[in-house]
């Protein structure tokens, strides 16, 4: 039986008193949150789980927080669903319930997660089952999938595993695997070559396992691997790949593109970013691929995917802080989760946009004038590029923020970030969509590029705005909030 983790308490929630708190984004009401996990549609509702510390803004004793929604916009806080077995030395998850995902199967939710112990080099994969729509889980502590002692790469290179974690499971009725029903599971790994010679001595990898019952898993080989390069190169392997996620997305011609998302992890601090690897092959290792940074901002990490019942592939990510941790502790909260995005393939490239449901966040429009006007703390700004280049200048206290769209150059900018805006949207017009929510900035172009960044104006009460260009091309709405409401039960 797990020990109870006390929820922190206070006189007021950060959402009620802190203008930097992103009220329209999903996150627990206070304290630490990081990787989104267990993204699943189950019994008619969307379920969102995420790593969270219920009693600290600095992490520790990581649990899975749970919220669910009927519309991807309004979420109900279901509290902590999955807890570590604190103090139980017999359990692999003694010190934390870390990254993973969940699937819906035979009326139950089945969660797969990395079991964390401070005295273990690896994070073995465990599972837990919920029969009450994710409110509580039962975990028996059985380790489900382990790598072989020697991992052989497709070219015959022999390696050993030095790091392994972060399960991602999806329904995969592959007749070449186990027949239907079948499931695939991938784990992020770091590999060391047994006898490197003149070749690489380390690889970042994703290993694949298969099952037809979600309980017994068979090792099925290396799903993808790359030699460890110089930090910051694309694709960025880090010392291993963590937080893998996978989907096959139609390209509009009747073919599927395999999309593998990974994050490079380093033992020493380094600003690693999420990478997307695209391939026309599937099932076995991704042989021919292209790679790119998943987005152009610096705050998104550890994204995960949801295979929606309507065929869409949806993505959430962790929005990291870009301020000193002492400021987060003083504020009583750290981190947030992105808005849900839909991934598509456009002209052979990966594109992401806010899900259509987010239009419901628009509240009262804000009048845009040729003189200075005010944009609230939580707002959406849509820049239409049909009338030529437009720049929006914002100021809050001593903080300046500028973003704009220049259709002639095919670029959009938000702060120092430059995004591709050369490809027009399906309706034939270039646009740039920016969500301002407290300290969070999420931006999207009609080319399908995205950016997540942070800003921390002191004494933030809203933005004084000025438009350079056609004011009629700028549309602003208040954002509804809060996104997450307390469980009424």
Phi and psi in degrees as a GROMACS rama.xvg file:
@    title "Ramachandran Plot"
@    xaxis  label "Phi"
@    yaxis  label "Psi"
@TYPE xy
-78.6914  151.329  UNK-2
-76.6486  148.704  UNK-3
-75.2816  136.021  UNK-4
-102.365  118.314  UNK-5
-69.337  132.866  UNK-6
-74.6145  142.205  UNK-7
-76.2601  155.452  UNK-8
-132.445  161.105  UNK-9
-166.773  172.179  UNK-10
-72.3787  -31.0614  UNK-11
-143.377  146.338  UNK-12
-77.9213  146.869  UNK-13
-53.7921  -35.9758  UNK-14
-60.6425  -25.6061  UNK-15
-88.5736  -18.0626  UNK-16
-128.528  -14.1124  UNK-17
-110.134  111.422  UNK-18
-67.7829  -14.1894  UNK-19
-85.0366  -10.8014  UNK-20
-72.2154  129.341  UNK-21
-79.9199  86.8255  UNK-22
-67.2135  -25.8949  UNK-23
-89.6474  -5.92327  UNK-24
-97.203  149.878  UNK-25
-75.4105  135.792  UNK-26
-174.885  161.252  UNK-27
-61.9627  160.821  UNK-28
-67.6339  -19.4715  UNK-29
-158.1  170.331  UNK-30
72.3557  -160.13  UNK-31
-82.8321  140.935  UNK-32
-143.214  143.636  UNK-33
-139.345  -113.376  UNK-34
-58.4611  131.59  UNK-35
-71.7622  138.22  UNK-36
-137.845  162.889  UNK-37
58.2756  40.065  UNK-38
-76.9906  116.98  UNK-39
-157.408  148.767  UNK-40
-102.504  122.484  UNK-41
-146.087  129.038  UNK-42
51.0741  42.7503  UNK-43
81.8465  4.90406  UNK-44
-130.702  153.952  UNK-45
-85.5745  132.817  UNK-46
-118.6  133.013  UNK-47
-125.736  120.815  UNK-48
-114.472  154.706  UNK-49
-155.436  149.903  UNK-50
-65.2919  134.557  UNK-51
-152.893  150.47  UNK-52
-109.554  112.032  UNK-53
-73.5988  -7.68701  UNK-54
-130.394  10.5348  UNK-55
-151.823  143.769  UNK-56
-88.0947  0.369004  UNK-57
-111.213  5.99194  UNK-58
90.4026  -171.093  UNK-59
103.037  141.745  UNK-60
50.4434  50.1618  UNK-61
-64.2478  131.992  UNK-62
-117.591  -179.328  UNK-63
-107.079  116.824  UNK-64
-83.8128  152.577  UNK-65
-134.541  134.567  UNK-66
-138.448  152.334  UNK-67
-136.025  164.328  UNK-68
-153.337  151.368  UNK-69
-94.1513  -14.1524  UNK-70
-139.415  7.1365  UNK-71
69.8032  5.91983  UNK-72
-120.6  -48.2137  UNK-73
-104.443  119.89  UNK-74
-114.471  147.098  UNK-75
-108.784  126.24  UNK-76
-73.8886  114.6  UNK-77
-99.868  3.37785  UNK-78
80.4061  -161.722  UNK-79
-80.4394  124.531  UNK-80
-102.473  -31.5385  UNK-81
-137.897  122.403  UNK-82
-119.666  152.733  UNK-83
-71.4691  159.803  UNK-84
-92.5911  73.5352  UNK-85
-59.6193  131.846  UNK-86
82.338  -6.02152  UNK-87
-94.3298  100.662  UNK-88
-67.489  -13.6335  UNK-89
-81.8184  -8.94006  UNK-90
-103.541  138.481  UNK-91
-68.9793  -24.5074  UNK-92
-101.525  38.507  UNK-93
-61.3065  -34.5062  UNK-94
-114.47  0.175562  UNK-95
170.101  149.138  UNK-96
-107.808  104.29  UNK-97
-103.836  -157.454  UNK-98
-61.6713  151.523  UNK-99
175.926  -157.522  UNK-100
-152.219  -174.649  UNK-101
-142.453  153.818  UNK-102
-132.727  157.191  UNK-103
-98.0774  125.461  UNK-104
-148.539  121.866  UNK-105
52.7157  40.9336  UNK-106
85.3056  -7.30282  UNK-107
-108.653  159.768  UNK-108
-98.6207  128.972  UNK-109
-116.021  117.41  UNK-110
-99.6311  141.514  UNK-111
-122.251  131.578  UNK-112
-147.77  160.217  UNK-113
-85.0734  124.998  UNK-114
-89.5399  122.055  UNK-115
-105.543  133.163  UNK-116
-133.942  141.299  UNK-117
-68.5549  -19.3602  UNK-118
-102.377  14.8137  UNK-119
-118.639  139.837  UNK-120
-77.4358  -35.4155  UNK-121
-102.11  165.966  UNK-122
-117.787  94.6166  UNK-123
-63.3336  156.212  UNK-124
-91.6744  127.052  UNK-125
-120.411  165.809  UNK-126
-131.141  161.734  UNK-127
-146.417  149.689  UNK-128
-119.32  137.389  UNK-129
-121.114  128.159  UNK-130
-105.755  6.74798  UNK-131
-124.729  42.5377  UNK-132
60.6978  36.6615  UNK-133
86.2321  4.66796  UNK-134
-73.4698  -36.6325  UNK-135
-139.598  152.71  UNK-136
-128.96  151.047  UNK-137
-115.597  124.004  UNK-138
-121.783  128.422  UNK-139
-93.5018  -4.20248  UNK-140
83.5408  6.33757  UNK-141
-74.8283  128.576  UNK-142
-75.8097  125.69  UNK-143
-94.2137  -41.3227  UNK-144
-137.643  127.591  UNK-145
-129.765  149.488  UNK-146
-77.7974  152.621  UNK-147
-65.8374  162.797  UNK-148
-61.5191  -37.99  UNK-149
-120.496  123.868  UNK-150
-101.444  119.587  UNK-151
-98.4203  122.912  UNK-152
-73.6373  162.459  UNK-153
-56.4354  -27.0725  UNK-154
-87.3619  5.96461  UNK-155
94.1788  -5.44705  UNK-156
-63.6044  131.915  UNK-157
-95.0097  130.805  UNK-158
-134.97  162.066  UNK-159
-117.622  155.695  UNK-160
-92.0979  125.306  UNK-161
-106.469  -14.6875  UNK-162
-150.496  141.262  UNK-163
-154.918  127.268  UNK-164
-172.016  174.526  UNK-165
70.8592  75.7937  UNK-166
-70.9403  144.241  UNK-167
-133.806  122.473  UNK-168
-118.355  140.87  UNK-169
-148.428  154.073  UNK-170
-67.0197  127.674  UNK-171
-144.035  77.1925  UNK-172
-73.0387  71.3376  UNK-173
-93.9205  111.844  UNK-174
-62.5053  -20.0768  UNK-175
-81.4019  -8.36409  UNK-176
-97.8244  -91.24  UNK-177
-122.092  0.58111  UNK-178
81.1815  173.854  UNK-179
-88.0093  148.187  UNK-180
-77.6381  144.687  UNK-181
-134.852  153.949  UNK-182
-132.225  144.894  UNK-183
-112.99  148.388  UNK-184
-135.307  134.921  UNK-185
-121.672  148.932  UNK-186
-129.103  140.321  UNK-187
-75.6027  145.012  UNK-188
-147.599  157.505  UNK-189
-119.305  129.702  UNK-190
-116.687  143.391  UNK-191
-116.962  131.582  UNK-192
-73.2861  134.237  UNK-193
-65.1907  -46.5156  UNK-194
-135.146  84.8749  UNK-195
-67.5656  -30.4141  UNK-196
57.8375  -128.843  UNK-197
-91.9672  -2.19746  UNK-198
-91.7211  -174.001  UNK-199
-61.2203  148.485  UNK-200
-104.129  -9.66757  UNK-201
-142.232  150.295  UNK-202
-136.164  144.602  UNK-203
-91.1059  140.025  UNK-204
-148.712  163.023  UNK-205
-124.76  124.913  UNK-206
-103.387  145.128  UNK-207
-114.867  142.937  UNK-208
-130.667  155.881  UNK-209
-131.739  154.968  UNK-210
-155.869  155.493  UNK-211
-117.771  10.5401  UNK-212
-140.782  4.0508  UNK-213
66.7371  8.20544  UNK-214
-118.962  -47.6715  UNK-215
-100.102  121.161  UNK-216
-116.732  136.515  UNK-217
-112.954  130.317  UNK-218
-64.5842  129.675  UNK-219
-119.392  10.4599  UNK-220
108.46  -175.45  UNK-221
-82.3047  122.07  UNK-222
-80.0864  -39.7161  UNK-223
-163.756  152.046  UNK-224
-157.178  153.027  UNK-225
-147.074  147.733  UNK-226
-66.1613  147.852  UNK-227
-69.9764  120.239  UNK-228
-102.668  -164.057  UNK-229
-70.0226  134.775  UNK-230
-53.9262  140.093  UNK-231
90.5896  -6.30581  UNK-232
-80.4205  165.168  UNK-233
-111.507  126.435  UNK-234
-78.9789  140.421  UNK-235
-83.3042  110.488  UNK-236
-86.7414  -22.3217  UNK-237
59.7138  -156.065  UNK-238
-87.3058  -12.8304  UNK-239
-160.932  170.603  UNK-240
-101.63  131.021  UNK-241
-120.553  168.339  UNK-242
51.9224  50.3365  UNK-243
-71.8222  150.529  UNK-244
-148.008  150.89  UNK-245
-143.257  144.131  UNK-246
-155.962  156.371  UNK-247
-113.106  121.456  UNK-248
-119.113  129.966  UNK-249
-60.4229  142.257  UNK-250
-99.895  7.19226  UNK-251
89.574  -7.35674  UNK-252
-111.31  6.49415  UNK-253
96.0501  -4.35424  UNK-254
-104.127  161.122  UNK-255
-106.864  142.167  UNK-256
-109.331  127.193  UNK-257
-80.5628  128.54  UNK-258
-120.312  114.483  UNK-259
-110.364  121.872  UNK-260
-108.795  129.869  UNK-261
-138.699  164.777  UNK-262
-128.846  130.338  UNK-263
-77.1992  130.445  UNK-264
-113.332  140.003  UNK-265
-124.701  142.735  UNK-266
-67.4681  -35.2213  UNK-267
-100.087  148.727  UNK-268
-56.4227  131.897  UNK-269
-155.971  138.844  UNK-270
-73.3045  71.9684  UNK-271
-69.9158  157.442  UNK-272
-132.876  161.503  UNK-273
-76.3027  138.991  UNK-274
-118.525  140.341  UNK-275
-110.423  128.839  UNK-276
-112.519  121.874  UNK-277
-110.571  138.912  UNK-278
-147.873  152.187  UNK-279
-88.7357  -8.45151  UNK-280
-94.3443  160.376  UNK-281
-148.656  168.421  UNK-282
82.4971  -76.1101  UNK-283
-82.5643  -169.451  UNK-284
-58.4033  144.667  UNK-285
-73.6213  102.919  UNK-286
-79.8305  -55.3172  UNK-287
-106.714  126.351  UNK-288
-148.287  161.068  UNK-289
-120.13  154.922  UNK-290
-134.211  152.151  UNK-291
-159.37  157.391  UNK-292
-64.4956  137.513  UNK-293
-60.3985  -37.2328  UNK-294
-149.987  177.818  UNK-295
-102.313  -8.18968  UNK-296
-83.321  -177.867  UNK-297
-115.802  4.82104  UNK-298
-106.221  -15.7726  UNK-299
-84.2536  136.909  UNK-300
-151.627  161.926  UNK-301
52.4746  48.1814  UNK-302
-68.9161  154.6  UNK-303
-137.004  166.071  UNK-304
-119.933  152.812  UNK-305
-124.928  125.252  UNK-306
-86.8371  99.9965  UNK-307
-77.2077  151.137  UNK-308
-65.5803  -19.7779  UNK-309
-87.8398  6.91907  UNK-310
95.9289  -12.2872  UNK-311
-71.9252  153.743  UNK-312
-112.209  117.267  UNK-313
-108.574  148.853  UNK-314
-129.577  136.773  UNK-315
-122.41  153.221  UNK-316
-137.47  166.544  UNK-317
-86.4522  127.207  UNK-318
-93.5616  109.058  UNK-319
-77.6121  157.919  UNK-320
-78.7997  155.67  UNK-321
-131.167  39.3183  UNK-322
-135.773  168.108  UNK-323
-64.5722  142.529  UNK-324
-60.6427  -28.0075  UNK-325
-62.3467  -33.0468  UNK-326
-69.7348  -37.397  UNK-327
-65.6832  -41.5867  UNK-328
-61.068  -43.2711  UNK-329
-63.811  -34.3982  UNK-330
-78.2893  -22.9445  UNK-331
87.61  13.3669  UNK-332
-158.278  151.887  UNK-333
-144.35  127.47  UNK-334
83.947  166.299  UNK-335
-158.123  173.019  UNK-336
-111.561  143.837  UNK-337
-66.397  164.58  UNK-338
-63.8224  151.079  UNK-339
-66.1649  139.433  UNK-340
-122.63  149.986  UNK-341
-100.035  129.458  UNK-342
-94.0473  134.568  UNK-343
-138.14  169.423  UNK-344
-109.587  121.065  UNK-345
-122.64  117.76  UNK-346
53.9591  38.3486  UNK-347
82.0352  -1.54764  UNK-348
-111.472  156.461  UNK-349
-80.267  131.033  UNK-350
-127.484  148.773  UNK-351
-138.433  139.351  UNK-352
-136.752  158.916  UNK-353
-59.9596  141.711  UNK-354
-61.3638  151.463  UNK-355
-59.8686  -28.4943  UNK-356
-61.6064  -22.7016  UNK-357
-68.1119  -12.4762  UNK-358
-58.7046  -25.5883  UNK-359
-69.5515  -11.7488  UNK-360
-73.6864  -18.2822  UNK-361
-69.4123  122.927  UNK-362
-104.032  -137.707  UNK-363
-65.0078  137.296  UNK-364
-69.1025  151.818  UNK-365
-103.232  125.025  UNK-366
-62.6043  131.977  UNK-367
-106.717  122.06  UNK-368
-119.352  169.757  UNK-369
-74.9696  -19.0004  UNK-370
-93.3724  -174.146  UNK-371
-67.6471  144.047  UNK-372
-143.276  172.865  UNK-373
-110.686  132.715  UNK-374
-109.978  129.9  UNK-375
-69.2195  171.343  UNK-376
-58.5405  -38.3064  UNK-377
-116.239  112.131  UNK-378
-154.337  157.44  UNK-379
-112.271  134.759  UNK-380
-119.94  123.964  UNK-381
-113.451  122.134  UNK-382
-106.837  119.949  UNK-383
-93.7209  125.018  UNK-384
-89.4174  5.92625  UNK-385
-68.7429  -20.9373  UNK-386
-100.604  16.5224  UNK-387
99.7462  -173.529  UNK-388
-65.2192  140.431  UNK-389
-135.831  135.695  UNK-390
-126  135.536  UNK-391
-112.459  121.471  UNK-392
-103.102  127.183  UNK-393
-121.79  148.183  UNK-394
-143.153  135.179  UNK-395
-135.215  111.461  UNK-396
60.7186  -121.191  UNK-397
-100.019  8.20398  UNK-398
-96.7134  126.505  UNK-399
-109.675  142.405  UNK-400
-140.232  131.105  UNK-401
-127.482  134.973  UNK-402
-143.09  156.655  UNK-403
-170.485  175.373  UNK-404
-135.742  129.42  UNK-405
-123.745  94.4091  UNK-406
-59.9551  -30.5211  UNK-407
-67.558  -34.0233  UNK-408
-92.7978  -10.6782  UNK-409
69.8329  31.4584  UNK-410
-130.793  147.665  UNK-411
-122.893  151.593  UNK-412
-132.845  145.167  UNK-413
-138.73  110.324  UNK-414
61.9222  -128.605  UNK-415
-90.048  -0.067987  UNK-416
-87.8874  132.664  UNK-417
-110.409  129.528  UNK-418
-120.983  148.008  UNK-419
-70.2733  126.463  UNK-420
-131.322  23.9815  UNK-421
-74.7681  -29.8951  UNK-422
-89.2461  128.979  UNK-423
-81.487  165.113  UNK-424
-75.7778  177.791  UNK-425
-60.3481  -32.8424  UNK-426
-83.7875  6.32589  UNK-427
87.0404  8.77301  UNK-428
-122.222  142.494  UNK-429
-78.6989  141.763  UNK-430
-150.383  163.904  UNK-431
-138.305  124.067  UNK-432
-118.556  122.419  UNK-433
-124.366  126.854  UNK-434
-104.712  122.348  UNK-435
-108.011  121.351  UNK-436
-143.256  92.3623  UNK-437
63.8482  -115.718  UNK-438
-96.3862  2.58152  UNK-439
-100.433  136.536  UNK-440
-126.044  115.134  UNK-441
-113.639  128.813  UNK-442
-129.716  145.302  UNK-443
-140.654  139.806  UNK-444
-108.589  164.05  UNK-445
-67.2271  -12.1429  UNK-446
-83.8799  -4.09512  UNK-447
87.5563  12.9692  UNK-448
-92.3117  150.061  UNK-449
-132.724  160.873  UNK-450
-147.325  137.098  UNK-451
-125.218  121.178  UNK-452
-137.763  175.012  UNK-453
-128.052  153.619  UNK-454
-147.576  144.83  UNK-455
-132.08  69.5724  UNK-456
-64.4443  135.806  UNK-457
-75.5557  131.224  UNK-458
66.957  34.3354  UNK-459
-63.6498  121.717  UNK-460
-127.219  4.33701  UNK-461
138.157  175.811  UNK-462
-112.814  134.659  UNK-463
-85.1103  124.154  UNK-464
-118.106  148.088  UNK-465
-142.541  133.476  UNK-466
-102.471  129.956  UNK-467
-107.192  110.17  UNK-468
122.532  -161.469  UNK-469
-73.2937  112.004  UNK-470
-64.1417  -26.8255  UNK-471
-68.3192  -11.0196  UNK-472
-89.1818  -3.29986  UNK-473
-112.124  127.647  UNK-474
-126.202  134.523  UNK-475
-131.047  138.292  UNK-476
-130.612  146.036  UNK-477
-64.4089  147.71  UNK-478
-98.908  135.769  UNK-479
-72.003  151.6  UNK-480
-170.496  166.561  UNK-481
-77.5731  155.976  UNK-482
-73.8265  -32.2134  UNK-483
-114.613  124.138  UNK-484
-110.545  154.786  UNK-485
-66.3579  149.444  UNK-486
-64.2601  123.706  UNK-487
-72.9514  -11.6384  UNK-488
